[in-house]
Amino acid sequence: MPRYYFDLRDEKGIALDEEGLELASHRAVQAEAAKSVADMARDAVLSASPAGGRQTMSIDVRDDGGPVMQVTFSFEIENHKTRSRARDH
């Protein structure tokens, strides 16, 4: 069974997966990448500044032969209460 590596990329840089996972199909690789990017997104939204801003993150999947796929997620936090108060002043 092939081994796939899931490297995490965001604005801070890249964290290389040194261990990888043995997975039987590209569908299983895609499911694992989706799970990983969802976990990253949850953590990023929870730790994001209340002032907001756009963030992009991705999972770069590779095997021993090189790149296999990339799953990218972008989000932006718009704090409407902060924006409306700023307009009032």
C-alpha contacts under 8 A as a table, 3 or more apart, distances in Angstrom:
res1	aa1	res2	aa2	distance
1	M	22	E	5.93
1	M	23	L	6.32
1	M	24	A	5.82
2	P	22	E	5.51
2	P	23	L	6.19
2	P	24	A	6.91
2	P	63	D	7.39
3	R	20	G	6.01
3	R	21	L	5.25
3	R	22	E	4.21
3	R	23	L	6.40
3	R	63	D	6.05
3	R	64	D	7.41
4	Y	20	G	5.17
4	Y	21	L	5.30
4	Y	22	E	6.20
4	Y	23	L	7.04
4	Y	29	V	7.49
4	Y	61	V	6.61
4	Y	62	R	5.65
4	Y	63	D	4.65
4	Y	64	D	7.64
5	Y	16	L	7.97
5	Y	17	D	5.49
5	Y	18	E	7.13
5	Y	19	E	7.00
5	Y	20	G	4.19
5	Y	21	L	6.51
5	Y	60	D	8.00
5	Y	61	V	5.55
5	Y	62	R	5.23
5	Y	63	D	6.07
6	F	16	L	7.27
6	F	17	D	5.51
6	F	20	G	6.61
6	F	33	A	7.08
6	F	59	I	6.02
6	F	60	D	5.76
6	F	61	V	4.72
6	F	62	R	6.77
7	D	14	I	6.76
7	D	15	A	5.68
7	D	16	L	4.62
7	D	17	D	5.13
7	D	59	I	5.57
7	D	60	D	5.04
7	D	61	V	6.30
8	L	14	I	5.54
8	L	15	A	5.11
8	L	16	L	6.62
8	L	17	D	7.72
8	L	57	M	7.61
8	L	58	S	6.12
8	L	59	I	4.91
8	L	60	D	6.53
9	R	12	K	7.68
9	R	13	G	5.75
9	R	14	I	4.35
9	R	15	A	6.48
9	R	57	M	5.54
9	R	58	S	5.12
9	R	59	I	6.16
9	R	60	D	7.32
10	D	13	G	5.50
10	D	14	I	6.52
10	D	55	Q	7.88
10	D	56	T	6.19
10	D	57	M	4.37
10	D	58	S	6.52
11	E	55	Q	7.43
11	E	56	T	7.09
11	E	57	M	7.22
17	D	20	G	6.00
23	L	26	H	7.93
23	L	28	A	6.25
23	L	29	V	6.50
24	A	28	A	6.72
25	S	28	A	5.21
25	S	29	V	6.45
26	H	29	V	4.85
26	H	30	Q	6.09
27	R	30	Q	5.07
27	R	31	A	6.19
28	A	31	A	5.04
28	A	32	E	6.19
29	V	32	E	5.19
29	V	33	A	6.16
30	Q	33	A	5.07
30	Q	34	A	6.12
31	A	34	A	5.12
31	A	35	K	6.24
32	E	35	K	5.09
32	E	36	S	6.18
33	A	36	S	5.08
33	A	37	V	6.18
33	A	59	I	6.26
33	A	61	V	7.46
33	A	71	V	6.64
34	A	37	V	5.27
34	A	38	A	6.08
34	A	71	V	7.08
35	K	38	A	5.14
35	K	39	D	6.29
36	S	39	D	5.18
36	S	40	M	6.30
36	S	59	I	7.25
37	V	40	M	4.96
37	V	41	A	6.01
37	V	57	M	7.52
37	V	58	S	6.50
37	V	59	I	6.27
37	V	71	V	7.28
37	V	72	T	7.53
37	V	73	F	7.05
38	A	41	A	5.05
38	A	42	R	6.18
39	D	42	R	5.25
39	D	43	D	6.35
40	M	43	D	5.26
40	M	44	A	6.07
40	M	57	M	7.70
41	A	44	A	5.03
41	A	45	V	6.07
41	A	57	M	7.67
41	A	73	F	7.45
42	R	45	V	5.35
42	R	46	L	6.22
43	D	46	L	5.21
43	D	47	S	6.19
44	A	47	S	5.22
44	A	48	A	5.78
45	V	48	A	5.14
48	A	52	G	6.81
49	S	52	G	5.48
49	S	53	G	7.80
50	P	77	I	7.78
50	P	79	N	6.85
51	A	77	I	7.70
51	A	78	E	7.50
51	A	79	N	6.55
51	A	82	T	7.67
52	G	76	E	6.57
52	G	77	I	4.44
52	G	78	E	5.60
52	G	79	N	6.56
53	G	76	E	5.37
53	G	77	I	5.70
53	G	78	E	7.31
54	R	74	S	7.13
54	R	75	F	5.66
54	R	76	E	4.14
54	R	77	I	6.78
55	Q	74	S	5.57
55	Q	75	F	5.50
55	Q	76	E	6.25
56	T	72	T	7.16
56	T	73	F	5.72
56	T	74	S	4.19
56	T	75	F	6.57
57	M	72	T	5.79
57	M	73	F	5.42
57	M	74	S	6.38
58	S	70	Q	6.65
58	S	71	V	5.38
58	S	72	T	4.15
58	S	73	F	6.04
59	I	70	Q	5.59
59	I	71	V	5.21
59	I	72	T	6.53
60	D	67	P	7.35
60	D	68	V	7.85
60	D	69	M	6.21
60	D	70	Q	4.54
60	D	71	V	6.68
61	V	67	P	6.03
61	V	68	V	5.43
61	V	69	M	5.19
61	V	70	Q	5.94
62	R	65	G	7.40
62	R	66	G	5.20
62	R	67	P	4.20
62	R	68	V	4.91
62	R	69	M	7.02
63	D	66	G	5.37
63	D	67	P	6.51
63	D	68	V	6.66
79	N	82	T	5.57
79	N	83	R	6.38
80	H	83	R	5.03
80	H	84	S	6.07
81	K	84	S	5.26
81	K	85	R	6.21
82	T	85	R	5.28
82	T	86	A	6.22
83	R	86	A	5.18
83	R	87	R	6.43
84	S	87	R	5.19
84	S	88	D	6.49
85	R	88	D	5.14
85	R	89	H	6.76
86	A	89	H	5.52
